[in-house]
Amino acid sequence: MAARRKHRSARHASPPFDGRDIKVNGKGVPLRSHAEEALHSYFQTLNGHRPARLYELVMREVEEPLFKVVMGHVAGNQSRAADILGINRGTLRKKLKELGISE
């Protein structure tokens, strides 16, 4: 007699966690609000100087800690990290090399 497999129907599967429902002391603290706060602070510190290449600056500042924290969270498992980040494992390996993050 063949073994029966248990499986969850799509109806009962949990959606992937996107981080938007994180709560600290009962208050929501989405990553977006932290980014907005940091950007407001950045503009305040310019003292009238004109910002330049802001997108590149933000990506440089965010990308490295993002990859480091995710890789630490998955104990170096690149397949799991790529899945969490929503990128291809080859792209992950390339970014880790570019950022000088140990695999």
C-alpha positions as CSV (number, residue, x, y, z in Angstrom):
1,M,0.0,0.0,0.0
2,A,1.4,3.4,-1.0
3,A,2.1,5.9,1.7
4,R,-0.2,8.9,1.6
5,R,1.4,12.3,1.5
6,K,0.1,15.1,3.6
7,H,0.0,18.4,1.9
8,R,-1.4,21.8,2.5
9,S,-3.8,23.1,0.0
10,A,-3.1,26.5,-1.5
11,R,-6.1,27.8,0.5
12,H,-4.4,27.0,3.8
13,A,-0.8,27.9,3.0
14,S,0.6,30.9,4.9
15,P,1.6,33.8,2.7
16,P,5.3,34.7,2.8
17,F,6.2,37.1,5.6
18,D,7.0,40.5,4.2
19,G,8.0,42.3,7.4
20,R,5.2,44.9,7.3
21,D,3.5,43.5,10.4
22,I,6.4,43.7,12.8
23,K,5.4,45.2,16.1
24,V,7.6,46.5,19.0
25,N,5.8,47.3,22.2
26,G,2.5,47.0,20.3
27,K,3.5,49.6,17.7
28,G,4.3,48.9,14.0
29,V,7.8,49.7,13.0
30,P,8.1,49.0,9.3
31,L,11.4,49.3,7.6
32,R,10.0,52.0,5.4
33,S,9.5,54.4,8.4
34,H,13.1,53.9,9.4
35,A,14.2,54.6,5.8
36,E,12.1,57.8,5.7
37,E,13.5,59.0,9.1
38,A,17.1,58.4,7.9
39,L,16.5,60.3,4.7
40,H,14.9,63.2,6.5
41,S,17.9,63.3,8.8
42,Y,20.2,63.2,5.8
43,F,18.6,66.2,4.2
44,Q,18.7,68.1,7.4
45,T,22.4,67.6,7.7
46,L,23.2,68.9,4.2
47,N,23.1,72.5,5.5
48,G,21.9,73.9,2.2
49,H,24.3,71.8,0.1
50,R,22.8,70.1,-3.0
51,P,22.5,66.3,-2.7
52,A,23.9,64.2,-5.5
53,R,23.7,60.6,-6.6
54,L,21.3,59.8,-3.7
55,Y,20.0,56.5,-5.2
56,E,23.6,55.2,-5.4
57,L,24.4,56.4,-1.9
58,V,21.3,54.7,-0.4
59,M,21.9,51.4,-2.2
60,R,25.5,51.3,-1.0
61,E,24.5,52.0,2.5
62,V,21.7,49.5,2.6
63,E,22.9,46.6,0.4
64,E,25.9,45.5,2.4
65,P,24.1,45.2,5.8
66,L,21.1,43.6,4.1
67,F,23.3,40.8,2.7
68,K,25.3,40.4,5.9
69,V,22.2,40.1,8.1
70,V,20.4,37.7,5.8
71,M,23.5,35.5,5.4
72,G,23.9,35.5,9.2
73,H,20.2,34.7,9.6
74,V,20.5,31.6,7.4
75,A,23.9,30.6,8.7
76,G,25.6,31.0,5.3
77,N,23.0,28.9,3.4
78,Q,23.0,30.7,0.0
79,S,19.9,29.0,-1.3
80,R,17.9,30.1,1.7
81,A,19.4,33.6,1.5
82,A,18.5,33.9,-2.2
83,D,15.0,32.8,-1.5
84,I,14.6,35.3,1.3
85,L,16.0,38.1,-0.8
86,G,13.9,37.1,-3.8
87,I,16.9,36.8,-6.1
88,N,18.7,34.1,-8.1
89,R,21.5,32.3,-6.2
90,G,24.0,33.3,-8.9
91,T,23.1,36.9,-8.4
92,L,23.6,36.5,-4.7
93,R,27.0,35.0,-5.2
94,K,28.0,37.9,-7.5
95,K,26.7,40.5,-4.9
96,L,28.5,38.8,-2.0
97,K,31.8,38.9,-4.1
98,E,31.3,42.6,-5.0
99,L,30.6,43.5,-1.4
100,G,33.5,41.4,-0.1
101,I,31.2,39.4,2.1
102,S,32.6,35.9,3.0
103,E,30.6,33.1,1.8
